[in-house]
Amino acid sequence: MHRRNRLYKKAIAIILICAMVLSAGCAGAGKKDDASANSVGEGKTKAVQTTENKDDASAQGKSAEADGTQNEADGTKNDEGTQAEADNSNTSDSVEISEADLSSPIEFSYQKNPVQLMAGETEMGSGYYYSITLDKSDKDKFSGLQKSLDEFNSKGEADLNESLNSSIEELKEIFESGWGLAYEYDHDLYPIRSDGRVFSFVVSNYTFLAGAHGYNDYTNYNIDPVTGKEIKFDDVMKVSDDFAQIVEDELIKQNDDLDECMDKESFIEGMPGRLKDDAKGLCWAIGYDGVWLYFEDYAMGSYAAGSRYVKISWFDHPELFTDTFQNYEKDSVPEISDVAKELKDADTAIIDAGITINAGDSAESDGGDEGEGEDWWYHAVVKNPGWTAWVADGIDTSVGTPSVELKEISHNKTDWLDEDAWSGKMGIPLPEGLPYNDGTYSYSVVNEADEGTLSLTVMDEANQTLNGNYFFDEFIDAPDQGQGMFADFTEPYILYAALDNGILYVSIGHFTYAAANPHKAYIVAIDTISGETVWKSDDLVCGSNNFLIEQDSIICGYGFTDEPDYIYIINRTNGKTQKQIKVASAPSYFIKQGDQLYVLTYNTEYLYQIK
């Protein structure tokens, strides 16, 4: 299993490179024909070229004449009297672009190019990349655009080949393990808009790396056809304070099944991060009548919600848009399929892996013993080393001295501490619970232990890519079931998680008495590169809503009715308890403010100095 995790992580790193050009998945986008039809609005009227005055018509005529005569390789002069060089004959600067050109459709064709990675007769991997070509007249007129498309075409081919070739050794191990699942890098292209002002399309990417399921996300391309340069988000949209709420409302309105399964709070809170650096974390595409937004797997919350897309119409929300690209009336919105022609798939290109698969161990044989290769399927199952505290071999097991000291400044005891009221009064937000976003990673869970599922999904916020799916199946059925009326209510939950320096820390517990089952409120540390379980703490140390990673220590707490209540300081290297501090009642929140720490318990607010 650990070998599979290592391969999985290496392959994810490959995807991040590939995603810069091609990545983008679309479980929610459906088939290409459906997405293409949806991406151009409701109007069915083809774009009509605007009528020009005499000066414009004259200019257009000159432009047409220039199309046929300019920049000949034999050295004829252009209208400015300068020598035309052959290597500059297709630059848009040498063609006069009229208002009619800007308002007219740009016709183009696009083609899927399949690639297979083969080891003899065994397919080890496959994928597609797209190529786009403008029609001849538009290619000459908008040479800057064609240059950008040429770069897209060649980069897509190079990146796909790189992804497949660099996976050969990993795939060899997978096939010889007896599992034999090929990698897939599948893409689809969705044209959005094509005229003289905007050339826009979205590429969706489905990546499957022989695990439990694949992953879908998107990449957008919004190009100025005249210059061939990228159009900036801020040139198109004016983001208001209620932008995220508008997007959420439109998502629910346009996706009937989303209301019940969408994690609305997490979606809203994650939007500011997506909009940073010219909306680097948001897939967006300029349409004829608005902007289309595409959201990858896990953006709605759980994997089951799928990836989704939504149109924000400038007719419905004019306050969100600049007027730069609002060039069509509501009753004359063009149809992208009128100008975008999808060609038949190109012939499949074959990459020879140059290796031989051991036929005796491959998936094409009898498969060996029953269950062989199972760990390759459950690629992110976290191993439970046992139901007591545990530390992996090679790690220092000494308790050590806490790297932080907590010196009490004050405490304020009440009958019951209303945490929300405290937050409002102090102007200090409470730490978010799962699902939440810490600014670097987002975390979401499936806490359905009674149905056999206990899992955590971690996403990298900077590039909106998957860090990993972590399944805690082996932590569901704890032994030593206790007695009493609550013994049947001890299904575990993932309480909190944080990833720091490649180590994922996860607290797990149930919500009733330790007497019903003592295996609760512990932390598990996982190496996210190797998939190895690094350590498991003692039980009954971390039942709080959150914990803090502070230098080389973890600050957490546990307490329950008729059970001891303590703050615990844990060695983050090995999970050993270094110190416990008695408190009046069960700790619920740890809130750091500068060099001070608020600890909220059931009935007391504590303030500590962090040293």
Secondary structure, DSSP 4 states (H G I P E B T S, - for coil): -HHHHHHHHHHHHHHHHHHTTT----TTT-SHHHHHHHTT-S--PPP-PPPP-HHHHHHHHHHHHHHHHTT-TT--B-TTSPBPPGGGTT-GGGSPPPHHHHHSB--EEEEEEEEEEEETTEEEEEEEEEEEEE-HHHHHHTHHHHHHHHHHHHHHHHHHHHHHHTTHHHHHHHHHTT----EEEEEEEEEEEEBSS-EEEEEEEEEE-SSSS-EEEEEEEEE-TTT-PBPPGGGTB---TTHHHHHHHHHHHH-TT-TTTB-HHHHHHHHHHHTHHHHTT-EEEE-SSEEEEEE-TTTTBSGGG--EEEEEETTT-GGGB-STT--S-GGG---GGGTEEEPPPPPPEEEE------TTTSTTTT-SSTTTTHHHHSTTBPP---SS-EE-TTS-------S--EEEEEEEE-SS--HHHHHHHHT-PPPPPSSEE-SSEEEEEEEEGGGTEEEEEEEETTTTEEEEEEE-GGGSS-SS---STTTT----EEEEEEEETTEEEEEEE-SS-TTT-S--SEEEEEETTT--EEEE--SSS--SS--EEETTEEEEEEEETTEEEEEEEEETTT--EEEEEE-SS-EEEEEEETTEEEEEESSEEEEEEE-
